Amino acid sequence: MSFQFPLLHTTPVPPVSRPALATQYLPALDLNLVDETADKTVRALLAPGRRRVFFMNAHCCNIRRQDRGYADAVARADMLLPDGVGIELAARFTGQKLAANLNGTDLLPKLLEQAATRGKSVYLFGGKPGVADAAAAQLILSTPNLRIAGTRDGYGGAADPEAVIADINESGADIVLVAMGVPLQEMWLDRYADRLAADLTLAVGAFLEFSAGVIDRAPRLVRQARMEWGWRLMKEPRRLAKRYLVGNFTFVANAARRAFATAENRAKRRIAAKRVLDVATAATALVLLAPVFALTALAIRAESRGAVIFRQTRVGQNGETFTMFKFRSMSQDAEARRAAVLSQSDRDGVCFKAKADPRITRVGRFIRRASIDELPQIFNVLRGDMSIVGPRPALPVEVDAYPPRALRRLAVKPGITGVWQVSGRADVGFDEMVEMDIAYAREASVGLDLALMYRTIGAVLSGRGAY
């Protein structure tokens, strides 16, 4: 179903041209975006019928505001797929949560696998000379039974549109992937897709370069945290700085402004503003602290074997569990030894803390003292599991032992820092911590968050209660 809001409207697409697929109209974006899982989206893309498909990320939305020709091409597309954390964030501003991030680099391999199973052929058009051929070779290796109908580069090979159209049609391709960059690829398809015999045409950005190995993909943890843009920025800072730093900030600010204008009450505006602050702070910290991440990882690995990142189930807002990330500061068997050291807790209440915990490594003691062990929770913030400011995320076993009043601290997202963290951390008793967190949940605001973030600097330098 499609929801309509009286904001800025795009040119409507006739209902018969759209697949029977749920779509979501986002006021902060003014776009009809597919809101389905990757598997359902692939089935819809390969269903009988002709369709022209574009991916939409923050960069695309920024260009759409400035380029009328591109905006018209987007309005006439049959399907728009949400791509990237910026689009997800804009959706959250309006209280909506998209079913999936349908970025092309992850979705297209699934599409090609299904295409190969159904005997459909694919034409690759775009990239520098040789890129489409290299991508074809790699895709054939990685996708059993995939048929590549033809390839053509996006430079000299794209100079004569009539020759391109003839070559694609003569190849008999069922699917055409066009990779010439935004907005050229979308405008090319908008102009010529109706003359192609292929049922499915997609504008796919850098997919051919990723497939050919010209551009390296980010590590899985970075992708899961929706920070692949940060990885690409570090790889190509000169080319992508304006797009990712200035462009993403502009998009988020515009989406937030429009969300605030349509929010029904103060609570929604506060939640949206807090999320903007979280993402902006976490993204900036991740870039600035990249050397600290690297040095810490090397130090941990040099002292002891095992994973650098420690993953643990914690309880978040409204009692929902999530996987929290930390730099490993203990021995590999720390969890198995936890029961044996519970009696050594220096803290009253249900939360365990021990200064002389024998499981902590030498590197671990240093990174705990400096609060470096908490830095990977930046990824939790970007994923939306945590906030920069909020109550300490508790273990499920601790929450099971909570008295009824303590459950009220779960009304907001847990944070990397907060009232408890800047007031002495482990030196503060459990009951006092609960009252602090309840007070924060009641009074939370962007101004309070900024004040607590500022006080965190002093708390980290003093090291009080950090062990």
Secondary structure by P-SEA (a helix, b strand, c coil): ccccccccccccccccccccbbbbbbcccccccccccaaaaaaaaaccccbbbbbbcaaaaaaaaccaaaaaaaaaccbbbbbcaaaaaaaaaacccccccccaaaaaaaaaaaaaaabbbbbbbbcccaaaaaaaaaaaaacccccccbbbbcccccccaaaaaaaaaaacccbbbbccccaaaaaaaacccccccccbbbbccaaaaaaacccccccaaaaaacaaaaaaaaacccccccccaaaaaaaaaaaaaaaaaacccaaaaaaaaaaaaaaaaaaaaaaaaaaaaaaaaaaaaaacccccbbbbbbbcccbbbbbbbcccccccccccccccccccccccccbbbbcccccccaaaaaaaaaccccccaaaaaaaccccccccccccaaaaaaccccccccccbbbcccccccccccccccaaaaaaaaaaaaacccaaaaaaaaaaaaaaaaaccccc
